[in-house]
C-alpha cells in the first residue's frame, strides 16, 4: 500500500545530495509529487522538501533515510500530509485570530485537528465550543504561572498535540517551556519584529518598514518576540484612519499572517535556518 510522505532535510552543502535522496526514493519505487530546494550560499547549507508517494510507506524507507542523514550530517523530518496536525490554540480575550483558525479548520482549509483551546480567561469558551473545540481554562497569575505551565504541558501530552499556536495569548511563556517545545510554538505579533531598539534605529526601521500596520508570525523562543520569523504582511494607513480603523486593519492582517504560518508549519514547509527560516510556501 502506498503512502504519501513529506521529507524535509537540511545539511551542509556538497555535491550529490539531490541524487542521493531521489535515488533512494527511486530504489523503492517512490514517485516524487513535489520537490523544492534552496542553497544558502552564505551559510553553505542546503535545504530540500520532497513530497513523494512511497510503496509500503514510512517503514519501507525510514532506515535508509536515517543512514543517509548520518552520511550527509543531515537534519531530517518525515511528515505525513494526510494526517492533520494536532494543535492546541492558546487565547486570552481577543477573538479574531482563534475564530479564523477554527473556521478554516472546520472548512478543511487548514490541515489541523484542534486538540483544545486553552485560555487564561474564560471569555472565549462559547466561541471555542461553537466550533466543537474543547475549551480548557487555565488561569495564570504570578503565583500560579509555574503550575499553569505544568497543566498546559499535561494537556499537550494527554491530547497528543504537536503544535501550540498563541492566538493573541497575552502571557509570556517561560524559557523552560519555550525550550521544551522549541520549533513547535507559533506566535502572532502586531507590527514588525524586532522592535527598533539599540544602535542604528533608522537602519532598522528601513529594513523593517514604517508608516504601515503589519503583523509578524514567528516561532517562540526564550528571547521574547525574537524567534525565527515565518511570515509578515502589511496594510497601508492614511491620515483618515482612527484608532478603531487601525485596530480593525491590524486584526485582519494578524489573522491572515497567522493562518499562513500555521498552514505552512502543518504542511511541513518550514525548515529552520539558524535564527531564520526557509519557507517553501
N, C-alpha and C positions, 0 to 999 in steps of 0.2 A: 504494500500500500504506500502510495506516495504521500509526502508531507512537505508543505511549503515551510522553508526556514529563512530567516534573515541572519546573515553573518556580518558583523561589524568588527573591523580589525584596524589596529594602528601599530606601527613598528618603525624602527629606524629604516630610512630609505636605502634600498640596494636593488640591483638588477634581479629580475626573476620572480618577484613577489606575485604579480598577477598570474603569471604562467603556473606557479606552484599551486595557487588557490583554485584556479579554473581547471587545471589538470586533475587535481584531486576530485573535484566535483564530477568531471567527465569520467573518471575511473569507476565511479559507482553509478553512472548513468544519469547524473543530475542534469537538469535543464535550467539554465540561468534565465530568469524572467526580467531582472533589472539589475544594473550594475552602475555604481557611481564611485569615482575615485578622486583623490586630491593629493598633490605632492606639496608639502610645505617646505619650500627651498630654504627658507631662513633657518628653520629648526632641523632640517634634513630628516623629516618624518613623513611617512606615507600613510594614507587613510583610505579605506575602501569599505563600501557597503554593497553586499550582494544579496538579492532575493532569488532563491532557487527552489525548484521542485525536485525533491530528493527521494528516490525509491527507498522504502524502508524507514525513512525519516531520520531523526536525530541519532538514533542508535547505530545506524549504518556508518555514519561519518564522524561521530564525535571523537573517538580515539585518534583517528588520523589527523583531525583538525588540531587536537591538543598537541600532538607531536610536532605538527607544522608550526604551531605557535611557539613552541620551545625553540625550534631551529631558527626562527626569524626574530626572536625576542619580541614577540607579538602579544599585545593585549587583545583578547578575543572574547566576543559575546555572541551567543546563539539565541535568537529570538524566534517566536512562533507567531506569524501575523494573524492567524485565525483565532488566536486566543486574546480576548480583551484584557487590558491591564487593570488589575485590581487596584483601586485608588481610594485613599482617604482624603477628603476635602476638608480643610480647616477654615473656619469662619469666625467672625466677631458679630458685627451688626449690619454691615453693608451687603446688599443682596445681589448687586449687578453681576459680579463675576461668577458666583456659585450658581445663580439661576441660569446663566448662559451655559455653563458646563453641564448642568443637569439636563437642560432642554436638549442640547446637542447630543448628549449620551442617549437620551430616550429616543431621539430621532435617528439613531445609528449614524450620526455624523462625527462622533468621536469614538475611537476604539477603546472604550473604558467599561469597567464594571465597578460601580460605586460600592465600595465596601462599607463606607459610613461617611456621614457628615459630622464632624466634631466641632462644637462651638464652645467658646469660653463664656458666651452668653446664650440664653435660650431664645433669643429674638427670632432666629431663622428656622426654628423647629418646624413650623407649619409649612414653610416653603419646601424644606427637605422632604417632609412626609408627603406633600402633594405629588412629588416626583417619585415616590415609592422608596426613598432612601431612609435608612435608619439614622436617626439623629441622636448623638451622644453628647450630653452636656458635661463638660469638664471645666469647672470654674478655675480661674488662675488668679492668685494673689501672690504677693512677695513671699508670704509664709508657706504657701502651698505649691509653689512653682515646681519644685523637685518631684513632689508626689503626682502633680498633674502630668508631668512628662512621663513618669512611670506608667500612668494609666494610658497615655497615648501610645507608648511602645507596646503595652499589653494588647491594646486594641489592634494595632498594626499586625502583631504576631498572631493573635487569635483569628483575625479575619484575612490573614494571608495577603496583606496589602503589599504591593511592590513600589508604590509611588504615593507621596504626600504632596498635595497642592495647597499652598497658602493663598486662599481666595480672599484677599484683604483681611487676613488674620492679623489683628493688631497686637501681637505679642512677640517678643524676641525669644527665639529658641536658644537653649544653652549650647555652648560649644560641644559638649558631650553628645547631645542629640544630633547636632549637625554632622559630627564626625561619624556617628553610628549609621546614619542614613545618607552618607555622602553620595552625591550624584543622583539621589532619588527624592529630593525635595525641591520643588519649583515655587518661586515666589513671584508675585506681580508687584511692581513699584511704579507709582506715578512719576512722571518726568523721566529724565535720563540719569544714568549712573555712570561713574560715581559722582557725588556732589562736587561742586567746584571748591576745593579746599587745597591748601598748600601753595606751592610755587606755581608761577605762570598761569594764573586763573584765566587770562584771556585766551591763552592757547587751549586750555582745557575746554573752555566754552566754545571755541571754534570747532574743536574736534567732536564735541557732543551736540552742538547746535543750541541756539537760544531763540527766544521770541516764538516759541511753539509749545503747545501742550502735547505731551507724549507719555509713553509708558515703556517699561523695560521688564521683560521676564528673564529671570536668571536662576541658576542653581544656588541653593543656600549653603553658605559656608560659615565657619565661626567668625569670619570678618564680616560684620554687619553690612548688608547691601553691596558687598564687593565680590560676590560669586560670579563665576563664568556666565556671560550674557548669552542667552539663547535667541531672543528676538526683541526688536524695538520697532516702534512706529510713532508717527506724529500727526497732528492736525494743526492747521494754522488758526490763529486767533486774530481778532481785529479790535479796534478801539470800541466797537459797538458791543462787545461781549460784557456780560455781567458775571459776578461770582457764580451765579446759578448756571448760566450757559457754559461757563468754563468747566464747572463740575460735571455737567452733562456730557460735554465733549470728552472730558477726561475719562469718565466712566465707560464711554463707548470704545475708546481706544484701548483701555485697560482690558476689557473683556475680549476684544479681538486679538490682542497680543498674547494674552494668557492662553486662549484656546489653541492658537497656532503652536505655541511652545509645548503645550500638553500633548497635542496631536503628534508632533514630531518626536517627542520622547517616547510615546506609546508605540509609534511605528518604528522605533529603533533607528531614527535618522540622525541622531546626535552622537558625536564621538568627542570626548574630552581632549583638549589640546593644551595642557598646562592651565593657565589662567583664562584661556579662551575655549571656544567650541568650534568644531567643524559640523555644519548642519547641511545635510543632503536633503533640502526641502523639496 
